[in-house]
Amino acid sequence: MINEKIKKLVYYLLLAIFIYVGILILPFLIRIAKYIFTLLIPFLISFVLAFILQPIVEFFKRRGLKRSLAVLLVVTLFLSIIVLTITYSIPYLVREITVLIKNLPEITNELEIIINNFAKKFTFLPEDYRPTFDNISYYLQTKLQGLSNIPMNFLNNIFRYLSILVTVPILTIYFLLDYEKIFCYIRNKLIEKDKIHFRNYLAELNRTMSSYFRGMFLVMFIFCLTASTLFLIIRLEFAVFFGIIIGVTNVIPYLGPYLGASFPVLYALTTSPRRAILVAILCYIMQFLETNFLTPFVQSKTLKIHPLLIILSLLVFGRLFGIIGLLLAVPLLSMILITLKYYPKRQNMSKDV
C-alpha cells in the first residue's frame, strides 16, 4: 500500500517536473519551429504552385506533349502572366496610391468628423473610453509601434526574399517534373509494406489540400476582378487598389471579408454616407455569392470545419507565424484534423484493413 502511494507521488512529481521543463523550453521550441518554417517557405510555396499547376500540365500531356515540354510551357505561361500583370497593374496602383497619399489629410479630417460625431452618442462613458478619433489613434499607435522596425527588417532580409523569388520557380519545375514519380513511388512503397491505412491518410490529405489551394487562388482571382469591376462601375476612386485588398483578405476565413470591406467602406464614407452604404451592400452581395455559390462550385470538396476551431487556429498560427500563419491557418488545421481522424484509432483501423 505504501509502495503504491510512493509510486503515485513519484509519478505526479515527475509529471509536474516535465510540465515545468516544457514551459521553460517552450519559447526555445517556438523559435526553432519558426526557423525551420522559414527555411521551408520556398518548398511550401513551390509545392503549392505545383499542386495548382499540375492539372494544366496533365491537360497538355493529354494533347500529346511530353511532360518536360508541358511543364516548361506551363511554368513559362504562368510566369509570363505574373510579369504582364505586374507590368500593367503596378504603374496604375502606384498612381492610385500616390493620389490616395496626397488626399490622406483630407480623408483623415473627414473621418475625424464622422467618428467624433458618432462618439457623441457615448457620453455616458468616461472620456478616455469613448470611441473618439484621438482615442482610436492613440490605441492604434500603441499597438503598431513595432511596425516601425519593418523597413529595417526588410532591408536586412532582402537577400532572403530575393533568394525565395529565384528558388521558387526552379523548385516548382522540379516538383512538376517529378510530381507523378513522387506520388507513385510513395504509393507503391506503402502498398509493398502493407501500409494501406497510411496511404489512405496521405490520399485524403492530397485531395483536401489540392482542392483547398486551387480553389483558394481561383476564388481570390475572381474576387479581385469582380470587386475592381464593380467599384469601377460605381466610379469609386482607387477601385483596383480596393479590389485587390478585398480579394487578398478574403483568403482569411470569417475575419478577412470584414477586414477587406472596411477599407473601401470607410473611404466611401468620407465622400457620402449613401456611397458608403452602396459599397457595403456590394461587398455583402459579393461575400454572399462567394460563400454560397462560388466557393462550393470551385472547390470539389469544401473544408467543413467548425467556425470556433477556425478562429482558434487563426489566433494561434497568426500569433506564431504572422500573416503567413493567418493564410495557412485553415490548411494546417485541416491537416491536424485529418491526422486525428486517422490515427487515434490506428490499431483498430489496421486490423480492419
Secondary structure as UniProt FT lines:
FT   HELIX           2..62
FT   TURN            63..64
FT   HELIX           67..102
FT   HELIX           104..119
FT   HELIX           120..122
FT   TURN            123..124
FT   HELIX           127..129
FT   HELIX           133..143
FT   HELIX           145..149
FT   HELIX           150..156
FT   HELIX           158..177
FT   HELIX           179..192
FT   TURN            193..194
FT   HELIX           196..233
FT   TURN            234..235
FT   TURN            237..238
FT   HELIX           239..249
FT   TURN            250..251
FT   TURN            253..254
FT   HELIX           255..271
FT   HELIX           273..289
FT   HELIX           290..294
FT   HELIX           295..298
FT   HELIX           307..342
FT   TURN            344..345
FT   HELIX           346..352
//
